[in-house]
Structure formats: structure tokens, C-alpha cells
């Protein structure tokens, strides 16, 4: 993405009228990934624009499909097609990173074949390097932007998980890591409603992946047909929250298109390459922050948030910070998600901590905050009338008791 294209991209994102999603998708991986991040920022763009950009999580039908036969000949293992009874030529989905086709193995198992499209890691890496250089210049003239918006941390995070997605063997590794955690905590914290796809590593490689076909409905589809119950979303919070707060190792890109509810009502996490790791001080501080908020212990919550950073404020700065935080959270817990989005208030919180308390949040804090934004966005789009922090309380208590967070 060249400078002129980047400026045009930012115009698409920030203008009042709807963005041209086809144009964004045609600019390649970096544009799609950044637009997906902006889709989480109603505090910057407004709810209506964010909802439009959220279509990029799953609906990418405008991206041209690529030749399946040509890809399998050049990128799959030798004699790949000998393992299949049938392979559908028409793609099930064509997205920014990969393309998916349904197939049936000779053993009778229904599977999908996913392959990496021509937007390969070398091209993407060049785009990222060029964008980092621009952002360094922007930050040089606006140093506060690094502390509050931290665009360099954002582009580093996007680059990291996207490059992992471009090697499809990382999906198998990521699912294995999350399944191992699920097994390790199962005695004290069972999660019977979570499962992962079956993978076929013997016929997969970095460019072509074979995995189980999941017969079910994605969360994105559930949002569209208004079938997602509040109880379902709370169970997802219980499962994902255990990884976020209790372990600090979690699916780092669990947007509504990457979670399917199968015919048995189980959550199936897909696209598991982007597993993220948050340092204990980050995951624990955020847990204590939300736990105290749910109990209306505001002072304790505000102090806990600063434990994420190595810099601690002077008494004078601390007084200003606490005063501003009480202003931000004056009616918190008394308003529904639709009236007071968690994402909006978290952005105000980060700004107060940086500008008034002198805090600096490193790159390691971004993935877990982004994961919480995904959850907030889900609630905002499906059940805007609920009181989220009140609903979180019992689950936070369970995390504390059963995941060693005392």
C-alpha cells in the first residue's frame, strides 16, 4: 500500500458516508486487517460506520476466487487429490488470506480444503515495512499518539498475527495449544461447550490445510438472523474469559466469523493461528480492574489498571487521574451497553491513564484489549439493552475461585 493509497484508505474509513468495501478488499491484506481493527472503534468512527466495516469479518464474496486446480498442483503435497472422493470446484468462501472449498475424503469424512492466496507473506511484509516508516514519521510529529492510540503497536500486532495466518500449519499448532489448556484446567474449570476442528496434518502443509467441515452457524450469521441469545453470549464470555484472564493465552482473532456454533450447540473456534500471549501483569490487572468494577469498588479498579504499566504517577498526577476516572465512570453500571459501550469507555480510560497518570501501555496489552472489544461489539450488535458489567460479575467470581486468581 503506497502513501496515496493509504491516505485514500483513511478517507474511506473516516468519511461520514459508507466505505467502499470492495475497494478496501482489493487493496489486499493490510487494508482488510486494518479496517477490521477500525471496525472496533465506535469512539472514533461512530456505531453505524463500525457496523458496516464489521462486514469484513466474514462477507468477502467480492474478492475474486483463484484456481483451485492450479493451486493444488503447485502448493499441495504430492498426490494430494488421491486422498479425496470429491472436491467442490466452487469455493465455499474467498477471503483476504485464504480460499475454502468443501470436499469429501475417501474415508467418507466431510472436510474443507483451505489454501493461502497469492497475497503472500513477502508482499504483505513489504507493505507492513512501508507503513511502519510512515507511522514513525507521524508519531515523531505527534508523540502523544504513540501513548494513546499507539499506531505502531497496532501495525506490529496486525503484522504478527497475519504472518502467522499465512502459514496454515500454525492453525494446527494454535488449536493444539488451546486444547492443551482446555485439558489442563478441565478438573476445576470444565468447558464442555468448547471444541476445535479436527485437522489432517498428514495431508496439509503451510499453503494447503485440510480440516473438518463444521456443520453449523457462525456468530456473524447468528447476528444477521438475530438468533444469538444472551445466554449463548454469556457462555462464550465464560469460555473466552477463562483464556483471557485465567491463562493469558487465547485466540487473538475471535471475531464473529471465527466462531461457529455446531449442530450440538458447541462453540467451535476456527482460524486458530493467531494465538496470543498476555503477560500475567496485564491479564491479572485487567481481571482485577473488571472484578472491582462489577462490585462498584471504583478506587480499587482504577488503581489496579495502573498495575499494567511499569510507570507509576506522582501524588499530584494520581489525584488528577482518579478525579477524571470517577468522572468517566460516574454512571457506569447504571447504563446499558447501547447507552455506554465498553469499548468507548475503555478508550477514555486508556487516554486518562496516559495523559493524566503518565502511564505507558506496551504492545503486549493490545491483543487482550482487542479481544475484549470483540466481545463488547458482539453484545452491542445483538443485545444493546443488557447491563454488561453486572452480567459479568458471577463469571469473574468463578474465574477467581477456580482459576487461581485470588
VOLOMI-958557 format. One record per residue: residue in three letters; z, x, y of N, C-alpha, C, O, CB in turn. Coordinates in steps of 0.1 Angstrom, whole numbers, plus 5000, padded with zeros to 4 digits. Glycine has a CB too. Layout:
ALAZXYZXYZXYZXYZXY...
This chain:
UNK500050084988500050005000500050095012500950165015501249905000UNK499050085020498950165033499650095044500149985043497450185036UNK499850175055500650125066500149985071500949895073500750225077UNK498849975073498349855079498549735069498949625073496749865081UNK498449765056498649665046500149625046500549505044498249715032UNK501049725047502449695047502849615059503649515058503249835048UNK502249635071502549555083502049415081502749315085501949625095UNK500949405075500349265072501249195062501449075063498949275067UNK501749275052502649215042503949165049504349045046503049325032UNK504549245058505749195065505449075074506348995076506249315074UNK504249065079503848945087503848825078504248715082502448965093UNK503248845066503248725056504748685053504948565052502548775043UNK505648775052506948745048507748685059508548585057507748875044UNK507548725071508448685083507848575091508648505098508648805092UNK506548545090506048435098506548295094507048285082504448435097UNK506548205103507148075100506347995090506847925082507247995113UNK504948005091504147925081504247995067504548105066502747915086UNK503847915056503947975043503148105041502148125047503447875033UNK503748185033503048315029501848285020501848195013503948415023UNK500848375021499748365012500048444999499948564998498348425019UNK500548364989501048424977499948494969500148594963501748324968UNK498748444970497548504963497348644969497148744962496348414964UNK497348654982497148784989498248874985497948994982497048765004UNK499448834985500648924982500448984967500549094965501948854983UNK500048894958499948934944498749034943498849124934499648814935UNK497749014950496549104949496849244955496049334953495449044957UNK497949264962498349394968499049474957499249594960499249374980UNK499349424946499849504935501349484933502049404940499549644937UNK501949574925503349564920504349574932505249494932503549674911UNK504149674941505149694951505249574960506349544964504749824959UNK504149504963504249394972504949274965505749204971502749344976UNK504649254952505249144945506749164943507549074945504649124931UNK507149284940508549314938509349304951510449254951508749464932UNK508749354962509449344974509549194979510649154984508749424985UNK508549114976508548974980509648904972510248814977507148914978UNK509748944959510848884951512248914957513148824956510748934936UNK512349034962513649064968513848984981514948924983513749214972UNK512848974989512948895002513248744998513848675007511748905010UNK512848704987513048564983514548524982514948414981512348534970UNK515348634981516848614980517548614994518748604994517448724971UNK516748625005517348645018517148525027516448535037516848765024UNK517748405024517648295033518248325047517948265057518248175027UNK519148425047519848455060518748525069518948525082520948555058UNK517748585064516648645072515448555074514848555085516248775065UNK515148485063513848415063513948255064512948195067513048445051UNK515148205061515248055060515048005046514348075038514247995070UNK515647895043515547845029514147805025513747835013516447715028UNK513347745033512047695029511147815026510447805016511447615041UNK511147925034510348035031510748105018509948145010510348135043UNK512048115016512548175004512148094991511848154981514148195004UNK512247964992511847884980510347904977510047904965512147734983UNK509547924987508147954985507948084978507248094968507347944998UNK508648184983508448324977509048324963508648404955509248424986UNK510048244960510648234946509548194936509848214924511748144946UNK508448144940507348114930506848234923506248234913506248034937UNK507048354930506548474924507448524913507048624906506548584935UNK508548464910509348494898508548464885508748534875510648424898UNK507748364885507148324873505648274875504848304866507848214867UNK505348204885504048144887503048244892502948264904504048024896UNK502348314884501448424888500048404882499348494879501948564884UNK499648274881498448234875497248294882496148304877498348084873UNK497348324895496248364903495848514901494848554905496548344918UNK496748584894496448724891495448724879495648664869497748804887UNK494248794881493248794871493748854858494548954858492048874875UNK493348794847493748844834492848964830491748984836493648734823UNK493249044821492549164817492149154802492649064795493349294819UNK491149224798490549214785491649254774492049364774489349304783UNK491949164766492949184755492349284745493049384741493349054748UNK491149264740490549344730490449494735490749584727489149294726UNK489949504747489849644753491149714754491349834750489149634767UNK492249644758493549694759494149734746494649844744494449604766UNK493949654736494549684722493749804716494449884709494349554713UNK492449814718491749924713492250054719492350164712490249914715UNK492550054732492850184739494350214740494650334741492250174753UNK495150114739496650134741497550104730498650154729497050054753UNK497150024720498049984709498050094698497250184699497549844703UNK498950074689498950174678497750154669497050054670500250144669UNK497450254661496250244652496450134642497550104637496150384644UNK495350064640495249944631496249834635496749764626495549994616UNK496349814648497349714653496949574648497849504644497349724668UNK495749534649495349404646495449364632495449254628493949374651UNK495549464623495749444609497049374605497149314594495649574601UNK497949374614499249314612499249164615500249094613500349384620UNK498149114620498148974626497248884618496148914614497748974641UNK497748754617496948654611496048594622494848554619497848534605UNK496548584634495748534645496348584659497548604660495648384645UNK495448604669495848634682495048554692493848544691495548794685UNK495748484701495048394710494448484722495148564728496048294716UNK493148454724492448534735492948494749492948574758490948514733UNK493248364751493648314764495048354766495948324758493448164765UNK495348424778496748474780497748354782497348254789496748564792UNK498948374777499948274779500448294794500848194800501148294769UNK500448414799500848444813500248574817500048664809502448444814UNK499948584830499448704836500248734848500048664858497848704839UNK501048834848501948864859501649004865500649064861503448854855UNK502449044874502249164882502249294873501549384875503149184893UNK503249294863503349414855502549394842501849494838504849434851UNK502749284835502049274822501349144820501349054829503149284811UNK500749134808500049014804500548974790500749064782498449034804UNK500648844787501248804775500248704767499648624773502548724778UNK500148734754499348644745500148604733501048674728498048724741UNK499948474729500648424717499848484705498648504705500648274716UNK500548494694499948544681500848504669501948464671499748704682UNK500248524657501048504645500848624636499748664633500548374638UNK501948674631501948784622501448734608501548614605503248854621UNK501048834600500648794586501848744578501648674568500048914579UNK503048774582504248724576504548574580505448514575505448814579UNK503748524590503948384594504748374606504848264612504548304583UNK505348484612506248474623505448454636504448524638507148594624UNK505848364645505248334658505748444667506948464669505548194663UNK504848514674505248624683504448614696503548534697505048764676UNK504748704705503948734717503548874717504348964713504648684730UNK502348904722501949044725501949064740501248984747500549074719UNK502649164745502749184759502149324762502449424754504149174765UNK501249344772500749474775500849504790500849414798499349494770UNK501049634793501049674807499649674813498749724807501649814808UNK499549614825498249604831497849734838498649834838498249494841UNK496749744843496149864848496949924861496750044864494749844852UNK497749834867498649884878499649974872500849944870499249774886UNK499250104868500150184860501150264869501150254881499350284853UNK502050334862503150394869502750504879503450514889504050464858UNK501650574877501150674886500850604900501250654910499950754881UNK500050494899499650424911500950374918501050384930498650314908UNK501850314911503050254916503850364923504450344934503850174906UNK504050474916504850584921504350634935505050664944504850704911UNK502950644936502350684949502650584960502950624971500850704947UNK502650454956502950354966504350364971504650354983502650214961UNK505250384961506750404965506950524974507750514983507550414952UNK506350634970506550754978506050734992506750775002505750874972UNK504950674994504350645007505350555015505550575027502950585007UNK505850455009506750355016508050425019508650395030506950235007UNK508550515011509850585014509650665027510550665035510250675002UNK508550725028508250805040508250725053508850765063506950885039UNK507650605052507650515064509050465067509550465079506750395061UNK509850435057511150385059512150485065512950455073511750325046UNK511950615061512750725066512450735081513450755089512350855059UNK511250715085510950715100511550595107512150615118509450715102UNK511450485101512050355107513550375108514150345118511750235098UNK514250425097515650445097516150555108517150545113516150485083UNK515250655110515550755120515750695133516650745141514450865120UNK514950595137515050535150515950415150516350365161513650485154UNK516450375138517350265137518350295126518350235116516650125135UNK519350385129520250435118521150325113521550325102521050545123UNK521450225121522350115117521650035105522349975097522650015128UNK520350035105519549965094519950025081519949945071518049975097UNK520150155080520450215067521750165062521950145050520550365068UNK522750145071524050105067524149955063524749915054525050125078UNK523349865071523449725069522449675059522749615049523349655082UNK521149695062520149655053519849745042519349705031518849625061UNK520049875045519749985035518449975028518349965016520849985025UNK517349985036516049965030515650075020514850045011514949965041UNK516150195022515850305013516550274999515950304989516350445018UNK517750225000518450184987517650074980517450074968519850134990UNK517049984988516349874983515049924976514749884964515949774994UNK514250014982513050064976513350144964512550144955512250134987UNK514450224965514850304953515150214941514750244930516050394956UNK515850104944516250014933514949954927514849944915517249904938UNK514049904936512849834931512049934923511449904912512049784943UNK511950064928511150164921511750194907511050204897511050294929UNK513050204906513750234894513450134883513050164872515250254896UNK513750004886513649904875512149874872511849834861514449784879UNK511249884882509849864879509249974871508549944861509149854892UNK509650094873509150204865509650194850508950224841509550344871UNK510850144849511350114835510550004829510250004817512850084836UNK510249904837509449794831508049834826507549774817509249674841UNK507549934832506149984829506150064816505050084810505650074840UNK507250094810507350144797508050044788509250024789508250284796UNK507249974780507749854773508749884762509449794758506549784767UNK508850004758509850044748511250024754512250014747509750184743UNK511350024768512650004775513149864773514349844774512550044789UNK512249774770512749634767513549634755514649564754511549534766UNK513149704745513849704732515149784734516249734729512949774721UNK515149894741516349964743517349884752518549884748516050104751UNK516849824762517749744771518449624763519649604765517049684783UNK517649554755518149444747519249494737520249434735517049374740UNK518949614731519849674722521249704729522249694723519349794716UNK521149764741522349794749523149674752524449674750521949874762UNK522549564756523249444759523849374747524849314747522349344767UNK523049384736523549324723524749394718525649334713522449324713UNK524749534720525949614716527149574723528249554717525649764717UNK527049544736528149504744528649364740529849344739527749504759UNK527649274737528049144733528849154720529849074718526749064730UNK528449234711529249254698530649314701531549274695528449344689UNK530749414710531949484712533049394719534249404716531749604721UNK532649294727533549204733533749074726534548984731533149184748UNK533049054715532948924708534348874703534548754703532048934697UNK535248964700536548924695537348854706537948744703537349044689UNK537448914718538148854729537348764738537948664744538748964737UNK536048784738535248714747533848674740532848734743534948784760UNK533948574731532648544724531648474733532048394741533048454712UNK530348504730529248444738528248394728527148444728528648544748UNK528648284721527648234711526448164716525448144709528348134702UNK526448134729525248074735524248174741523248144748525647984746UNK524448304739523548414743522848474731523548514721524248514752UNK521548494732520848574722519748644729519348624740520348484710UNK519148734721518048814726516848804717517048774705518448964728UNK515648824722514448814713514448914702515049024703513148824721UNK513848874691513548974680512349064684511349004688513348904666UNK512549194683511449284686510849344674511549354664511949394696UNK509649394675508949464664508549604668507449624671507749374659UNK509549694668509249834673508249904664507549994669510549914673UNK508149874652507249944643505749924647504850004643507449904629UNK505449814654504049794658503949784674503049734679503549654652UNK504949844680504949844695504949984700505350084693506249774701UNK504550004713504750134719504950114734505250004738503450224717UNK504850214742505150204756504250104764504550054774505150334763UNK503050084758502050004765501849864759501449774766500650074765UNK502149844747501949714740503249684732503749764724500749724730UNK503849564735505049524729504849394721504249304726506149504740UNK505449384709505449264701506849214700507749284696504749294687UNK507049084703508349034702508248884699507248824699509149044716UNK509448824695509448684691508948594702509248614713510948654687UNK508248494698507848384707509048294708509548234698506648304702UNK509548274720510748184723510248044726509548024737511648244734UNK510547954718510147814720511247744728512347714723509947734706UNK510947724741512047674750511547664764510247654766513247754749UNK512447654773512047624787512847734796514047754794512447484792UNK512047794805512747894813513547824824513347704826511647984820UNK514547894830515247834841514347794852514647684859516347934846UNK513347864855512347824865511747694862511647604871511247934867UNK511347674850510847544846511847434847511547314850510247554832UNK513147464843514247374844514447334859514847214861515447424838UNK514247424868514447394882513347294886513547204893514347524891UNK512047324882510947244886511047094881510747004888509647304880UNK511547084868511646944863513046884864513346774859511246944848UNK513946954872515246904875516146874863516846784863515146784884UNK515946954853516746934840517947024838518647004829515846954828UNK518147114848519347214846520647144851520747114863519047334855UNK521547124842522847064845523747174851523547294850523447004833UNK524747124858525747214864526547284854526847404855526647134874UNK526847214843527547274831526747394825527347494822527847174820UNK525447374825524547484820524647604828524747724823523047434819UNK524547584842524647704851525947764851526047894852524247654865UNK527047694849528347754848528547834835529147944836529447644848UNK527847794824527947874812527148004814527548104809527347794800UNK526047994821525248114824526148214833526148334831523948084832UNK526848154843527748244851528748304842529148424844528348154862UNK529348234833530348284824529848404816530448514815530848184814UNK528648394811527948494802527548614811527948734808526748444795UNK526848594821526248694830527448764838527448884840525248644840UNK528448684842529548734849530448834841530948924846530448624854UNK530448804828531248904819530549044819531249144819531248844805UNK529249044819528549174820528749234834528949354835527049154817UNK528649154844528649204858530049264861530149374866528349094868UNK531149174859532449214864533249294853533949384856533149094868UNK533149244840533949304830533449434825534249524822534049204819UNK532149444824531549564818530849654829531049774828530549534808UNK530149594838529449674848528049724843527449794850530249794852UNK527649674831526349694826525749564824526249474817526349784813UNK524549534830524049404830522549394832521949494835524649324841UNK521949284829520549264831520249264846520749174853519949124824UNK519549354851519449374865518349294872518149294884519149514868UNK517549214864516449134870516448994864515448944859515149204868UNK517648934863517748804857517448694866518248604870519248784851UNK516148694871515748584879515348464870515348474858514448624888UNK515048344876514948224868513748234858513748154848514648114877UNK512848324859511748334850512148424838511448424828510548384856UNK513248494839513648584828514748534819515348614812514048724834UNK515048414820516048354811515448224805515048134813517348324818UNK515348214792514848094786515948024778516748084772513648124776UNK515947894779516847814771516047764759515147684760517547694779UNK516447814747515647774735515947634730516847564736515847874724UNK515347594719515547464713516947434708517347314707514547434702UNK517747544706519147524701520047524713521247524711519447634692UNK519547534726520347534737520947674740521947684748521447434736UNK520447774735520947914737520147984748518947954750520947994724UNK520848064756520248144766519548264760520248334752521248184778UNK518348284763517648404757517148484769516348444777516348364748UNK517748604770517448704781516148774777516148834766518548804784UNK515148774785513848844782513648944793514448954803512648744782UNK512549024792512249134801513549224803514049244814511749084815UNK514049274792515349344792515249494796516249564794516049334779UNK514149534802514049674805514949714817515549834817512649714809UNK515149624826515949654838517449644837518049564843515449564850UNK518049714827519449714826520049804836519749924838519949764811UNK521049754844521649824855523149854852523749784844521549744868UNK523649964858525050004856525750024869525350104878525050134848UNK526749944871527549954883528850034881529550004871527849814889UNK529150124889530450204888531650104888531549994894530650304899UNK532650144880533850054879534350014893534849894894534950124871UNK534350104902534950074915534149964922534749884930535050194924UNK532849954919532049844925532249714918532549614925530549884924UNK532149714905532249584897533649534898533849414900531949604883UNK534749624898536049574898536449524913537149424914537049694895UNK535949594923536249554937535649414939536249334946535749654946UNK534449394935533749264937534549154929534649044934532349264933UNK534949184917535749084909537049044917537348934918536049144895UNK537749144921539049124929538749044941539548954945539749254932UNK537649074948537249004960537048854957537648774964535949064966UNK536248824947535948684944537148614938537448494941534748674935UNK537948684930539148624924540148584935540648474935539848724915UNK540348674945541248634956540648524965541448434970541548754965UNK539348524967538748414974538948284968539248184974537248444976UNK538848284954538948154947540448104948540647984946538648174932UNK541348194951542748154952543148144967544348124970543648254945UNK542148154976542348144990543348254996544048235006542948004994UNK543348364989544048484993543148575001542648674996544748564981UNK542848535014541848595021542048735025541148825024541548515034UNK543248775030543548905033543349005021542749115023544948925038UNK543848965010543749044998542249064994541849174990544448984986UNK541448954996540048964993539349065002538549144997539348824994UNK539549055015538949135025539249285022538349375024539249095039UNK540449315019540849455016540249505004539849625003542449465015UNK540149414993539549454981538149494982537649594976539649344970UNK537349434991535949464993535749604998534849674994535349365003UNK536649655006536549795011536849895000536550015003537549815023UNK537349854989537549954978536249994972536250094964538449894967UNK535149924975533849964970533350094977532450164972532849854972UNK533950124989533450234997534450344997535650324996533050185011UNK534050464999534950585000535550605014536450675015534150704995UNK534950535024535350555037536350435041536050315039534250555047UNK537550475046538550375050538750375065538750475071539850395042UNK538850255071538850245085540150275091541250275085538450105090UNK540150315104541350335112542050195114541550095111541050405126UNK543250205119544050085121543349985131543349865129545450115126UNK542750045141542049965151540849905146540649785148541750055163UNK540049975138538849925132539249815121538549715120538050035125UNK540249845114540749745104541049615110540749505104541849805096UNK541749615121542149495128540949415132540849295131543049525141UNK539949485138538649415142537949355130537449245130537749505149UNK537949435119537249385106537949265101537249165098537349505096UNK539249265100540049155094539849025103539648915098541449185093UNK539849045116539648935125538248865123538148745123539748975140UNK537148955122535848905120535748835107535048725106534849015121UNK536348895096536248835083536948695082536448605076536948925072UNK538048675089538648545090537748445097537748325094540048555097UNK537048495107536048405114534948365105534548245104535548485126UNK534448465097533348425088533748335077533048235073532748555081UNK534948355072535448275060536348155065537148105056536148365051UNK536248115077537248015082537147885074538247825071536847985097UNK535947835071535847715063535347735049534947645042534847625070UNK535447865044534947895031535747825020536947815021535048055028UNK535047765011535747685000535747545004535947454995537047734998UNK535547505016535547365021534147315023533947195026536347355034UNK533147395021531747355022531047375009531347475002531147435034UNK530047295007529147304995528247424997528147475008528447174992UNK527547464986526647574986525447544996525047625003526047594972UNK525047414996523947375006524347395020523547425029523547235003UNK525647375023526147395037526447535040526447585052527447315039UNK526847615030527247755032526947845020527647855011528847765034UNK525747895020525147975009526048105007526348175017523748015011UNK526348134995527048264992526248384997526848485002527348274977UNK524948374995524048494999524148515014524348625019522648464995UNK524148405022524248415036525548485040525648575049524048285043UNK526648425035527948475039528248615034528948695040529048385033UNK527648655022527748795018527048895027527549005029527248805003UNK525948855032525248935042526048955055526149065060523848885045UNK526648845059527548855071528748945068529249025076528048715075UNK529248935055530349015051530049165051530849245056530848975037UNK528949205045528449345045528349395059528749505062527149355037UNK527749315068527549365082528849385089529049485096526749255090UNK529849295087531149315093531849445087532449515095532049195090UNK531749465074532349585068531749715074532449805076532249575053UNK530449715075529749835080529949855095530349965099528249815077UNK529749755103529749765118531249775123531449845133529049655124UNK532149705117533549705123534449795115535349855122534049565122UNK534349805102535249895094534650025091535350115086535649825081UNK533350055095532750185092532450205077532350325073533650285097UNK532450105069532150115055530750155052529850125060532549985047UNK530550225041529150255037529050215022529750275014528850405039UNK528150125019527850085006526750165000525550155005527649935005UNK526950234989525850314983524850234976525050114974526550414974UNK523850304971522750234963523350164951522750064946521750334959UNK524450214945524950164933525450024934525649954925526050254927UNK525749974947526249844949525149734950525449624948527049844962UNK523949784952522849684955522549604942522449474944521649754959UNK522349654930521949574919522949464916522549354912521849664907UNK524249484917525249384913525249274924525349154921526649444911UNK525049314937524949214947523749134946523749014948525049284961UNK522649194942521349124940521549024928520948914929520249224937UNK522249064918522448974906523148854911522848744906523149044895UNK524148864919524948754924524048664933524248544933526148804932UNK523148724940522248654949521348564940521048444944521348744957UNK520848614929520048534919520848404915520348294915519648614907UNK522148424911522948314907523148214919523048094916524348364902UNK523448264931523548174942522248104945522347984948523948264955UNK521148164944519848104946519647994936519047884939518748204945UNK520048014923519847914913520647784917520147674916520347964899UNK521947804921522747694925522147624937522147494937524247744928UNK521747694947521247644959519947554956519747454963520847754969UNK519147594946517947514943518147394934517347314933516947614937UNK519347394927519547294917520747194920520647074919519747354904UNK521847254925523047174928523647214941524747264941524047184916UNK522947184952523447234965524747164970525347204979522447204976UNK525147054963526346984967527647034961528746984964526246834964UNK527547134951528747184945529547284953528947334963528447244931UNK530747304950531647394957531747514947532547514938533047334960UNK530947624950530747724940532047804938532447834926529647824945UNK532747854948533847934946534947864939535747924931534347984960UNK535147734941536147654934535747644919536647654911536147514940UNK534447634916534047624902534147764895534347764883532547584902UNK534047874903534148004897535548034892535748114883533648104907UNK536547974898537948014896538348024881538848134877538847914902UNK538147924873538547934859537848044851538448104842538347804852UNK536648074854535848174848536348314852536448404843534348164850UNK536748334864537348454869538648484862538948594859537448454884UNK539448374860540648384853540448434839541248514833541448254853UNK539448374832539048414818538648564818539048634809537948324813UNK537848604828537448744828538748834829538748944822536548774841UNK539648794838540848884840541648894827542049004824541648824851UNK541848784820542648784808542048844796542648914788543048644805UNK540748824794540048854782539148984783538749034772539248744777UNK538949034795538149154796538849264803538249364807536849114805UNK540149264802541049374807540949394822540949514826540649494800UNK540849294830540649304844541949284852541949254864539549214850UNK543149284845544449264852544549374862545649374869545649264841
